[in-house]
Amino acid sequence: MELLPEVEVWYGLPAIRAALTKSLKTQGLSQKEIAAKLGIAESAVSQYLSGKRGKSSLTAPFLKEVDSSAGRIAQGTPGVVATETMRLVGLLRNSRAICDIHRQHTKGLPTNCDQCFE
């Protein structure tokens, strides 16, 4: 079984980046601009937008937080990407939405698994 930090890195961060990418796209940024803002390759942006990367379902309240973060990232304040990404990872962990993401990617994980938080 993966440790909580592994689940966050393998599944949580890609889900967050995919959601941020989609939100920035809806705000009118080009793939090149999104790549520059997030510090990722344009090919990664393309994969996030097409659903080939970062495939996880996120709740509507969490996506609202992503949209808020994307708005701050679009403004381009230095260091905001790291700050907002860490904020979103913290929300995934504190709301235990990371457990839902883990279940989406790990077959046989019990629906009431609470191992990471014991």
C-alpha positions as CSV (number, residue, x, y, z in Angstrom):
1,M,0.0,0.0,0.0
2,E,1.3,3.5,-0.9
3,L,2.1,6.0,1.8
4,L,0.0,9.2,1.8
5,P,2.9,11.4,0.4
6,E,3.2,8.9,-2.5
7,V,-0.5,9.1,-3.2
8,E,-0.3,12.9,-3.2
9,V,2.7,12.9,-5.6
10,W,1.5,10.1,-8.0
11,Y,-2.2,11.0,-8.1
12,G,-3.0,14.2,-6.2
13,L,-0.5,16.6,-7.9
14,P,-1.3,15.4,-11.4
15,A,-5.0,15.9,-10.7
16,I,-4.4,19.4,-9.3
17,R,-2.2,20.3,-12.3
18,A,-4.8,19.0,-14.7
19,A,-7.5,21.0,-13.0
20,L,-5.4,24.2,-12.9
21,T,-4.5,23.7,-16.6
22,K,-8.2,23.4,-17.5
23,S,-9.1,26.4,-15.4
24,L,-6.4,28.6,-16.9
25,K,-7.5,27.5,-20.4
26,T,-11.1,28.6,-19.6
27,Q,-9.7,32.0,-18.5
28,G,-8.3,32.4,-22.0
29,L,-4.6,31.5,-21.6
30,S,-2.9,29.7,-24.4
31,Q,-1.2,26.4,-23.9
32,K,2.2,28.2,-24.1
33,E,1.1,30.7,-21.5
34,I,-0.2,28.0,-19.2
35,A,3.1,26.0,-19.5
36,A,5.1,29.2,-18.6
37,K,2.8,30.0,-15.7
38,L,2.9,26.5,-14.2
39,G,6.5,25.8,-15.1
40,I,5.7,22.7,-17.1
41,A,6.2,21.6,-20.7
42,E,3.7,22.5,-23.4
43,S,3.3,18.8,-24.1
44,A,2.2,18.3,-20.5
45,V,-0.4,21.0,-20.8
46,S,-1.7,19.2,-24.0
47,Q,-1.9,15.9,-22.1
48,Y,-3.7,17.5,-19.1
49,L,-6.2,19.2,-21.5
50,S,-6.8,16.0,-23.4
51,G,-7.3,13.9,-20.3
52,K,-4.3,11.7,-21.0
53,R,-2.6,12.8,-17.8
54,G,-4.0,13.7,-14.3
55,K,-7.1,11.6,-14.7
56,S,-9.0,11.9,-11.4
57,S,-12.5,13.1,-10.5
58,L,-12.5,16.1,-8.2
59,T,-15.5,17.5,-6.3
60,A,-17.2,20.7,-7.3
61,P,-16.2,22.5,-4.1
62,F,-12.6,21.5,-4.7
63,L,-12.7,22.7,-8.3
64,K,-14.0,26.0,-7.1
65,E,-10.8,26.3,-5.0
66,V,-8.8,25.4,-8.1
67,D,-10.5,28.2,-10.0
68,S,-9.6,30.6,-7.2
69,S,-6.0,29.4,-7.3
70,A,-5.9,29.6,-11.1
71,G,-7.0,33.2,-10.9
72,R,-4.1,34.1,-8.7
73,I,-1.7,32.2,-10.9
74,A,-3.0,34.0,-14.0
75,Q,-2.1,37.3,-12.3
76,G,1.5,36.1,-12.2
77,T,2.7,37.0,-8.7
78,P,6.1,35.5,-8.1
79,G,6.0,32.3,-6.1
80,V,2.2,31.9,-6.4
81,V,2.3,28.6,-8.2
82,A,4.1,26.8,-5.3
83,T,2.0,28.5,-2.7
84,E,-1.3,27.7,-4.4
85,T,-0.3,24.1,-5.3
86,M,0.7,23.5,-1.7
87,R,-2.6,25.0,-0.5
88,L,-4.5,22.7,-2.8
89,V,-2.6,19.6,-1.7
90,G,-3.4,20.6,1.9
91,L,-7.1,20.8,1.0
92,L,-7.0,17.4,-0.6
93,R,-5.4,16.0,2.5
94,N,-7.4,17.8,5.1
95,S,-10.8,17.1,3.4
96,R,-9.6,13.5,2.8
97,A,-10.5,13.9,-0.9
98,I,-7.1,12.3,-1.4
99,C,-8.7,9.1,-0.3
100,D,-11.3,9.3,-3.1
101,I,-8.5,9.9,-5.6
102,H,-6.5,6.9,-4.2
103,R,-9.6,4.7,-4.6
104,Q,-10.0,5.8,-8.2
105,H,-6.5,4.5,-8.9
106,T,-6.1,1.5,-6.6
107,K,-8.2,-1.6,-7.1
108,G,-9.4,-3.3,-4.0
109,L,-8.9,-0.4,-1.6
110,P,-11.7,-0.5,1.0
111,T,-14.3,2.2,0.8
112,N,-13.8,2.9,4.5
113,C,-9.9,2.9,4.4
114,D,-8.5,5.4,6.9
115,Q,-5.0,4.0,7.1
116,C,-3.2,7.2,6.2
117,F,-4.9,9.1,9.0
118,E,-4.5,6.6,11.8
